[in-house]
Every structure is written in structure tokens, then in C-alpha cells.
Amino acid sequence: MRLFCLAVAALTALVLTTSAFAGIRAGGVTVIAGPSLAGPPPKGVTQQADALFFFPKVATVHVGETVTWQFHGFHTATFAGPKRPYPFILPLGGTEPATNDAAGDPFWWSGSGPLLGISPLSLLPQGPKTISGPAQVRSSGLVRIIVSTRKRPPAPYTLTFTRAGTYHYECAVHSGMRGVVRVLPASSSAPSPAAEEQQGNVEMQHTVADWLKLNRTKPSKPLTVLVGAGHNATGAEIASMFPAKLTANVGDTVIFRNNDETDVHTVTFGPEKVRLHIENTFIAPQGKKILLNPFGAFASEPPGSDPVPYDGTNHGNGYLNSGLLFPKGAPAQAGPQSYKVTFALPGTYHYECVIHSHMDGTIVVH
């Protein structure tokens, strides 16, 4: 099950309509996590676009009132309190089983790499449905997203605020996706639900404008592929390779660089059947745990292999993988943001991000 891909795979429509905010009640505010789906994409916007944003970003309520989150994508509404950074992907105990490649040789992580999976703190709802201070931990959890279907959307998440203050929250999956709830005393004036709705629509317009800019993304240096494009300021993301097709010569080294502030990606070469299997099982249940497929999460070569030579036969079937490439601007300790490949033989080589559906690219080597 391609859990990370839900936001893009479900992205069949993105329009600015007030219907996205239907259900706002007097005495409360509704926040939309991700884009609404209500028609064809706006003109000039690719279906590889996504919005990693809370609309509106700042919600204002009175003490005793409720905020309701509606989810359009693989998101949470998480009040982290002192748990920063809030854990999403963690070693869950144990090591990867012994695993050989198609040539019969063990991978470097075989029998020693940690089992990586979704943290229970991100997976499960946290805390009751009330919150009385910014130091308390509350979260919608991902279970409501995982069990949802196209016909049965994720259950909304509601939280009642019982004390005045400023409450910061985030998406446990996308750390740059952040929002604020301002809770005012009952005697203070606050924006009307209609004004909150209008603010969300204005912010969505900013996201659409940013999509149009991101569609024109181009690398500034030759032999470079920008892996995705996105801005935390608007939540706009384009899950595409820029350029989608690059021509190189034998002996050239191509740099694949995550150009997306909002999300992680991979660069994965190999037969289409192999890549599709990794994509379909990138996150999958194993017992009571939700684990990451090591063929997508780990680099195919041991640490320090930079650049990696590639001739289309690596590991016996042409499999080559960057492992997780972390967002542009992420702390260095988070992990690598780029990947270098030196092409040794002429050919046409197809690759993709196995996290995001249809995020594909081609390298033609002469």
C-alpha cells in the first residue's frame, strides 16, 4: 500500500471553491489539511501538484470552542508539545533479514540494517479531544488516513481548546507543514467562520500561483536533475523530475538533488517491475508494525559510495537506489539531500521516486 502517495494519487482535482470549507460550524473553525478535490486542475497546473499546507494556516477560536481538521492527503494535525522533533520514521527494533541482490550477493544492509517504520506516536491518535496548554501533546494520528478509501474519506479530527493561548502544530509526516490555533478569551472578538473560510481560500490562491512558478523549475547547472520542487511558505509541491529527460555522455556524472522544501524523495533505477514492486510496498504492515521497504529506504550502495558507477546491470538487474533524499534546507544530520551517479555505458535508463506515483525520469547516455 503506497501510503506516502495518497495525496498525489488522489489528486484528481484541485480548484478554489468555498465547498472545500463546507461544514464550518458556528462556535468553531474547520481547517483543511492538503488540497480540496472538487474538479479539474486549474489551468496550467500539473496533476503532480500537491499542497502540503493547512488552510487557513492560522485559525482563531474562543476558549471552549472546537477546531475540526479535514484531511486531503497523508497528513496529521499534531501538537508536539515538548516532543520536538516529533518522530515519524524510526528504528522499531530488530534488523533487516539477510537479503541478496539479483546477482546473489548480500546488500550492505543485509542482516545489519535497522528495521525502519512509522513511529507509534505518529501512527496512533495521541491524547483526549481537549487541550488546555501548548505543552500538551495531541495528535490526529495516521490511522484515520490509512484505513480510509476513496468512498470513505478520513474521519475528521476535532479538538476543543479550554484555555487561552497560542498553540503551534504540524504534520508529523511533513515537518514544514505547520499551523497555529489562536485561542482567545470569550470576551474578545474573533474572525467569523466566513472570514476564516475566505482566508483559507486566499492562501489556496497563493499556493496555485506558486504551482505555476514551480512548473517552470530548471536546474542552473548542467548534468543536474532537480528531484521535486516545493516551498514551505505556500505548501506548493510538484512531484516531478526537472528535467524529466536528461542527455549525458559516457563517463558523465549526474547530480540528483532534492529541490523540494516540503518532502522526501528517492532516485531509483531498475526494471519497471522491480521499481513498481518497491513503490507498491514502500510502506507496508508487518505484524503490528508499519515498516519501510529497505529497497526504497536504504541506498543500494554502502555509505561513502559517491559517485556511484552505473552501467544498467548493477546488482544483477540494474537496481540502483539513492535511499531517502531529505528536503532542501533540512538539517545536515537529517540525511543526504543529493545523489551522484556516473554512467559507464550508452543506453536509455529509466528511474523514479518510489514514494510518489508517476514521479519518473529518463537519462539518455551517448
C-alpha atoms as one frame of an Amber mdcrd trajectory, in Angstrom:
protein
   0.000   0.000   0.000   1.598   3.256  -1.141   0.709   5.341   1.893   3.039
   8.225   1.116   1.480   8.507  -2.325  -2.114   9.068  -1.227  -2.017  12.836
  -1.546  -0.783  12.676  -5.141  -2.634   9.545  -6.254  -5.911  11.013  -5.020
  -5.133  14.378  -6.599  -7.609  14.191  -9.470  -8.833  17.734  -8.952  -7.745
  20.992  -7.391  -9.979  24.053  -7.543 -10.761  27.050  -5.433 -14.280  26.667
  -4.153 -15.901  27.537  -0.888 -17.253  23.996  -0.815 -13.831  22.933   0.441
 -14.764  24.554   3.721 -18.288  23.152   3.960 -19.193  22.095   7.444 -17.812
  25.072   9.348 -19.976  25.472  12.417 -20.788  28.494  14.479 -18.536  28.467
  17.502 -15.753  26.606  15.715 -13.405  26.563  12.742 -12.643  23.938  10.107
  -9.095  23.616   8.783  -8.354  21.801   5.519  -5.144  19.730   5.599  -3.995
  19.488   1.993  -5.895  20.461  -1.185  -9.598  20.030  -1.709 -10.737  17.789
  -4.575 -13.641  19.283  -6.472 -12.960  19.483 -10.233 -10.235  19.566 -12.905
  -6.850  21.100 -12.047  -6.550  24.851 -12.503  -5.243  25.806 -15.926  -1.514
  25.260 -16.198  -1.255  23.065 -13.093   0.046  19.516 -13.408  -1.645  16.639
 -11.611   1.737  16.057  -9.954   0.940  19.114  -7.826   0.110  18.850  -4.143
  -0.496  21.291  -1.302   1.266  20.485   1.965  -0.490  23.236   3.896  -3.163
  23.885   6.491  -5.926  26.155   5.109  -6.163  28.543   6.925  -2.703  28.451
   8.447  -3.832  30.470  11.468  -7.211  29.593  12.977  -8.773  31.696  15.714
 -11.350  30.456  18.224 -12.610  31.338  21.685 -11.971  29.329  24.829 -14.272
  26.304  24.808 -14.596  26.209  21.022 -13.507  23.433  18.674 -11.245  23.199
  15.633 -12.019  20.453  13.117  -9.420  19.188  10.631 -10.464  17.614   7.346
  -7.721  15.642   5.591  -6.902  15.536   1.877  -3.680  13.558   1.792  -1.251
  11.728   4.045  -1.230  14.240   6.894  -1.750  14.636  10.612  -2.618  17.541
  12.885  -0.050  17.150  15.661   0.539  19.344  18.705   4.044  18.155  19.566
   4.466  19.899  22.924   7.995  19.069  24.142   8.397  16.186  21.642  10.466
  18.028  19.055  11.407  16.902  16.533   8.264  14.802  16.515   9.239  11.268
  15.433   7.908   9.921  12.145  10.355   7.328  10.766  12.248   5.417  13.463
  14.163   2.184  14.001  11.479  -0.040  15.527  13.741  -2.742  16.937  15.408
  -5.646  15.172  17.461  -5.764  11.975  16.718  -6.366   8.325  16.744 -10.062
   7.370  19.566 -11.446   5.232  18.804 -10.318   1.676  20.711 -10.933  -1.559
  20.518  -8.982  -4.778  19.670 -10.492  -8.179  23.313 -11.458  -8.624  23.273
 -13.445  -5.384  25.376 -11.010  -3.366  24.194  -9.656   0.004  23.232  -5.994
   0.260  25.363  -3.908   2.625  22.396  -3.551   4.986  21.569  -7.287   4.879
  21.295  -8.705   8.388  22.513  -5.465   9.982  20.395  -2.515   8.888  17.706
  -1.431  11.355  14.052  -2.140  10.696  12.652   1.283   9.837   8.991   2.104
  10.271   6.413   4.670  11.295   6.658   5.756  14.908   3.653   4.720  17.044
   3.424   8.385  18.113   2.680   9.346  14.515   0.626   6.302  13.693  -1.829
   6.402  16.606  -4.004   9.260  17.931  -2.481  10.944  20.966  -4.347  12.399
  23.938  -8.004  13.233  24.589 -10.153  15.529  22.474  -9.449  18.566  24.622
  -6.280  20.593  25.100  -5.549  23.178  27.780  -1.985  24.272  27.095   0.687
  24.417  24.356   2.899  21.955  26.269   0.358  19.132  25.924   0.745  16.518
  23.176  -2.238  15.854  20.940  -2.368  14.246  17.505  -4.897  13.008  14.973
  -2.567  10.120  14.078  -2.250   8.439  10.687  -4.577   5.502  11.291  -7.570
   7.520  10.069  -5.691   8.107   6.789  -4.501   4.523   6.396  -7.958   2.985
   6.833  -9.679   5.499   4.555 -10.739   4.774   0.975 -11.899   6.912  -1.921
 -15.506   6.186  -0.934 -14.824   6.589   2.785 -12.716   9.706   3.391 -10.597
  10.042   6.533 -12.558  10.804   9.672 -12.226  14.455  10.711 -10.195  15.264
  13.803 -11.678  17.591  16.406 -10.002  19.288  19.326 -11.606  21.576  21.880
  -9.432  24.319  23.386 -10.141  25.005  27.049  -7.548  27.689  27.812  -6.453
  30.857  26.018  -3.067  30.852  24.310  -1.192  30.305  21.067  -0.975  26.664
  20.012   1.505  25.643  17.316   1.024  22.368  15.481   2.438  20.487  12.492
   2.027  17.484  10.223   4.014  14.579  11.656   4.841  13.430   8.100   5.832
  16.785   6.588   7.733  18.797   9.192   7.490  22.048   7.203   3.683  21.843
   7.148   2.757  23.930  10.201  -0.230  25.766  11.574  -1.349  27.864  14.509
  -4.502  27.966  16.620  -5.074  31.238  18.494  -7.410  30.768  21.429  -8.942
  33.987  22.754 -10.883  34.694  25.953 -14.647  34.531  25.497 -14.896  38.327
  25.813 -12.517  39.005  22.879 -13.593  39.497  19.286 -12.523  36.899  16.705
 -12.878  36.483  12.930 -16.171  34.994  11.796 -16.264  31.491  10.300 -16.851
  33.136   6.914 -13.719  35.249   7.354 -11.693  32.152   8.285 -13.037  30.421
   5.176 -12.092  33.360   2.985  -8.582  33.417   4.438  -8.158  29.751   3.580
  -9.247  30.418   0.013  -6.804  33.332  -0.298  -3.991  31.077   0.898  -5.015
  28.443  -1.639  -4.738  31.086  -4.366  -1.162  31.738  -3.236  -0.465  28.014
  -3.472  -1.877  27.856  -7.009   0.294  30.825  -8.047   3.325  29.056  -6.630
   2.454  25.837  -8.521   2.591  27.810 -11.761   6.064  29.105 -10.862   7.308
  25.688  -9.801   6.150  24.204 -13.119   8.974  26.232 -14.720  11.698  24.824
 -12.472  15.044  24.285 -14.236  18.468  23.356 -12.857  21.056  26.140 -13.020
  23.936  23.744 -13.729  24.386  21.079 -16.451  24.180  17.364 -15.664  21.814
  18.114 -12.786  18.333  16.784 -12.100  16.213  18.585  -9.518  14.173  15.958
  -7.694  10.828  17.607  -6.970  10.108  21.255  -6.283   8.288  22.773  -3.348
   8.048  25.689  -0.931   7.095  25.501   2.714   5.792  29.093   2.638   2.802
  28.138   0.463   2.894  24.341   0.776   3.121  24.096  -3.026   4.798  20.916
  -4.271   5.376  19.463  -7.743   6.325  15.783  -7.525   8.244  15.654 -10.813
  11.824  15.417 -12.057  13.281  18.597 -13.564  14.114  17.894 -16.340  12.141
  14.694 -16.900  14.653  13.668 -19.613  18.375  14.439 -19.498  21.059  13.609
 -22.080  24.589  12.762 -20.952  27.744  11.158 -22.323  29.581   8.046 -21.175
  31.679   8.966 -18.155  29.494  11.899 -17.120  28.369  12.204 -13.510  24.782
  13.346 -12.990  23.814  15.003  -9.710  20.286  14.318  -8.463  19.378  16.969
  -5.894  16.218  17.244  -3.798  14.882  20.688  -4.670  11.729  20.282  -2.582
  11.488  22.015   0.802   8.362  20.065   1.658   9.053  16.358   1.135  11.446
  13.405   0.887  12.105  11.597  -2.403  14.181   8.783  -3.864  16.064   8.217
  -7.130  15.554   4.556  -8.028  16.794   2.796 -11.190  15.999  -0.716 -12.342
  13.463  -2.762 -14.300   9.954  -1.325 -14.219   8.648  -4.433 -12.458  11.214
  -4.005  -9.676  10.520  -0.295  -9.273   6.753  -0.845  -9.228   7.062  -3.510
  -6.539   9.114  -1.177  -4.325   6.584   1.619  -4.893   3.620  -0.609  -4.046
   5.273  -1.876  -0.854   7.220   1.202   0.208   5.261   1.263   3.456   3.547
  -1.949   4.454   2.256  -3.639   7.622   4.280  -6.375   9.256   2.536  -7.712
  12.330   1.650  -4.707  14.497   4.284  -2.505  12.845   4.210  -0.377   9.699
   7.629  -0.830   8.078   9.542   0.795   5.230  10.764  -1.362   2.373  14.588
  -1.368   2.656  14.871  -1.395  -1.170  13.369   2.105  -1.103  14.524   3.446
   2.269  18.213   2.460   2.112  20.773   3.393  -0.508  21.674   0.387  -2.643
  25.395   1.072  -2.097  27.197   1.347   1.255  27.761   4.795   2.819  30.648
   6.644   1.203  29.977   5.310  -2.315  29.944   8.661  -4.071  29.584   8.895
  -7.010  28.097   5.501  -7.847  29.095   3.933 -11.206  26.127   2.659 -13.216
  26.009   0.535 -16.372  22.447  -0.814 -16.221  23.480  -4.167 -14.749  24.173
  -3.184 -11.137  23.096  -5.824  -8.616  22.372  -8.265 -11.412  19.255  -6.498
 -12.717  20.090  -2.796 -12.920  18.707  -1.860  -9.495  20.252   1.286  -8.038
  18.771   3.446  -5.293  19.640   6.702  -3.547  17.726   5.885  -0.396  15.777
   8.749   1.188  16.800  12.191  -0.062  15.765  14.726   2.553  14.102  18.086
   1.854  16.027  21.085   0.640  17.052  23.108   3.673  16.719  20.208   6.134
  19.460  19.952   8.794  22.540  18.081   7.598  22.078  15.486  10.334  18.699
  14.505   8.838  20.420  12.738   5.951  21.593  13.259   2.351  19.896  15.690
   0.007  21.711  14.694  -3.188  22.940  11.612  -5.056  25.617  11.278  -7.748
  25.680   8.642 -10.491  28.420   8.161 -13.102  27.125   6.489 -16.285  29.563
   3.928 -17.697  27.771   2.647 -20.808  25.499   4.118 -23.514  21.803   3.437
 -23.061  18.432   4.786 -22.008  17.911   4.468 -18.268  14.559   4.957 -16.558
  14.209   5.857 -12.898  11.622   7.184 -10.474  10.846   8.288  -6.954   9.276
   5.213  -5.356   7.485   7.376  -2.784   5.393   9.444  -5.199   3.352   7.923
  -8.016   4.276   8.939 -11.600   7.375  10.867 -10.465   9.529   9.476 -13.264
  12.645  10.415 -15.216  14.938   9.221 -18.006  18.682   9.539 -18.580  19.872
   9.026 -22.183  23.595   8.273 -22.324  25.561   8.555 -25.600
